[in-house]
Amino acid sequence: MLFLYHIIIFTVTIFSPIIIIYRILKNKEDKKRYREKFSITSKKRVKGKLIWFHGASVGEILSIVPLIKNYEKNKSIAQILVTSSTLSSSKVLQKFKFKKTVHQFYPIDNLFLTNKFLRFWKPCMAVFVESEIWPCMYNNIREKKIPLILLNARLTKKTFKRWMMLRSFARSIFNKITITYPQNLETAQYLKILKANKISHLGNLKFAENFEENSDKFNIHLNKELTKKKVWVASSTHKSEELFCAKAHTQLRKKVKNLITIIIPRHVHRSKDIISEIENLGLKVSSHSSKPRSLKNTDIYIVDTFGETKKFHKISCSVFLGGSIIDRGGQNPLEAVRFGAKILHGPNTDNFKDVYKLLKSLNISKKIQSPKELASSITFRKNNIIGNKIKNIGQKILKKTIKELDYFIINEFKKT
């Protein structure tokens, strides 16, 4: 089965330039740094110990930011490498201004390219986040005797069933992981069946807060404009969910004066299409990037820039989380909850099943089915008690995670 996988990846590699050119034209790929996906590096490897973190996209990268900040202070670590696969995640990471952390795009999982990547970077430890399972890379990591950690591991029922269709192949891959830290009990059970070597439950790392100095502050002018308004936020929305929220706005403004709905699309390259669709409803739309002088007549405010979500979560008492009306499994609600916001979501939240179960038990979240129900569920009062409770849970999980990773780092350093 591994041989067949190599053939498939080899074929993908041949056609990948065409795919990448298409993605560049769609603004989904960096037109200068795309070569990193072929293990052509754009950053230097400094002398000394290097630890490597890999996450697929924005959510995974943000979840490890507290860990990166911790190891930035560790003098025994010379460099931190962070890889991801999406353009948005690279732009979000840039905003943190790390000193010894460098970002590269993750290479195609080709046997030659992954081997070239490891020979150049020579990590003393590889930490993969959530669902990032790559057979060729895992095989090369094992051959080079690099500790491989699957952190905050997540396997959905659907993903597990797919792996079980190739049970022998799956077990040969999961067996290469040194230790896995599942984010929930369901994943832990799946990992046992897939014969992962060692499993240890720490909790969901996404509960931990990634604080960035001055990242959650508006400019004086925008802040002044927003204080005049009744604000609610629709965050990480996908196609069709923006219209859903815009319709909720038309319902809510019948009884709420000076209302403004802030929509933060999951993929900001869609912003022009979103604005056009909402304007067809007869609503006035402003975009964040245009820096409007006044929001007096604005109904919908589209956040069409990267890394701005946190500051808007901070000011909103109600946040609708996207990817939940459509069948995407939902988006992470924890940042908004930490600020005391009420969470509203559609029926599809399988990606964060345990998180939403907890939020429901705390009476801080609600499932909605229609724009009218969404409008009637929006509140303009925060629940800071629940917010602080979530923050405390996150701090405990973060401390336990750092303690576990420190064990591997210290033992690796002893070997050399």
RALIN-V209331 format. One record per backbone hydrogen bond with DSSP energy under -0.5 kcal/mol. CO is the residue of the C=O (numbers start at 1). NH is the residue of the N-H. Records with the same first field share a line. If there is no record, write none. Layout:
CO = NH + NH
This chain:
1 = 5
2 = 6
3 = 7
4 = 8
5 = 9
6 = 10
7 = 11
8 = 12
9 = 13
10 = 14
11 = 15
12 = 16
15 = 18 + 19
16 = 20
17 = 21
18 = 22
19 = 23
20 = 24
21 = 25
22 = 26
23 = 28 + 29
24 = 27
28 = 87
29 = 31
30 = 34
33 = 36
34 = 37
35 = 38 + 40
36 = 39
37 = 108
39 = 41
44 = 46
49 = 78 + 79
50 = 124 + 125
51 = 81
52 = 127
53 = 83
54 = 129
56 = 85 + 86
57 = 61
58 = 62
59 = 63
60 = 64
61 = 64 + 65
62 = 65
64 = 68
65 = 69
66 = 70
67 = 71
68 = 72
69 = 73
70 = 73
71 = 74
73 = 75
74 = 77
76 = 78
79 = 51
80 = 102
81 = 53
82 = 104
83 = 55
84 = 106
86 = 90
87 = 91
88 = 92
89 = 93
90 = 94
91 = 95
92 = 95
93 = 96
94 = 97
100 = 80
102 = 82
104 = 84
108 = 110
110 = 114
111 = 115
112 = 116
113 = 117
114 = 118
115 = 119
116 = 120
117 = 121
118 = 122
124 = 147
125 = 52
126 = 128 + 149
127 = 54
128 = 151
129 = 131 + 132
130 = 154
131 = 133
132 = 134
134 = 138
135 = 139
136 = 140
137 = 141
138 = 142
139 = 143
140 = 144
141 = 146
142 = 145
147 = 126 + 149
148 = 178 + 179
149 = 128 + 151
150 = 153 + 181
151 = 130
153 = 183
156 = 160
157 = 161
158 = 162
159 = 163
160 = 164
161 = 165
162 = 165
163 = 166
164 = 167
166 = 170
167 = 171
168 = 172
169 = 173
170 = 173 + 174
171 = 175
173 = 176
174 = 177 + 197
177 = 197
179 = 150
180 = 182 + 200
181 = 152 + 153
182 = 202 + 203
184 = 188
185 = 189
186 = 190
187 = 191
188 = 192
189 = 193
190 = 194
191 = 196
192 = 195
198 = 180
200 = 202
203 = 205
204 = 207
205 = 208
209 = 211
212 = 215
214 = 217
219 = 223
220 = 224
221 = 225
222 = 226
223 = 227
225 = 228
226 = 229
229 = 231
230 = 260
231 = 317
232 = 262
233 = 235 + 320
234 = 264
235 = 322
237 = 266 + 267
238 = 241 + 242
240 = 244
241 = 245
242 = 246
243 = 247
244 = 248
245 = 249
246 = 250
247 = 251
248 = 252
249 = 253
251 = 254
252 = 255 + 256
255 = 257
256 = 259
258 = 230
260 = 232 + 262
261 = 263 + 301
262 = 234 + 264
263 = 265 + 303
264 = 236 + 237
266 = 268
267 = 270
268 = 271
270 = 274
271 = 275
272 = 276
273 = 277
274 = 278
275 = 279
276 = 280
278 = 281 + 283
279 = 282
284 = 299 + 300
286 = 302
287 = 290 + 292
288 = 291
295 = 298
299 = 261
300 = 286 + 302
301 = 263 + 303
302 = 288 + 304
305 = 308
308 = 311 + 312
309 = 312 + 313
310 = 314
311 = 315
312 = 316
313 = 316
317 = 342
318 = 233
319 = 344
320 = 235 + 322
321 = 346
322 = 331
323 = 328 + 330
324 = 348
326 = 328
329 = 351 + 352
333 = 337
334 = 338
335 = 339
336 = 339 + 341
337 = 340
340 = 383
342 = 319
343 = 366
344 = 321
345 = 368
347 = 349
349 = 352
350 = 353
352 = 356
353 = 357
354 = 358
355 = 359
356 = 360
357 = 361
358 = 362
359 = 364 + 365
360 = 363
364 = 343
366 = 345
370 = 374
371 = 375
372 = 376
373 = 377
374 = 377 + 378
375 = 378
383 = 387
384 = 388
385 = 389
386 = 390
387 = 391
388 = 392
389 = 393
390 = 394
391 = 395
392 = 396
393 = 397
394 = 398
395 = 399
396 = 400
397 = 401
398 = 402
399 = 403
400 = 404
401 = 405
402 = 406
403 = 407
404 = 408
405 = 409
406 = 410
407 = 411
408 = 412
409 = 413
410 = 414
411 = 415
412 = 415 + 416
413 = 416
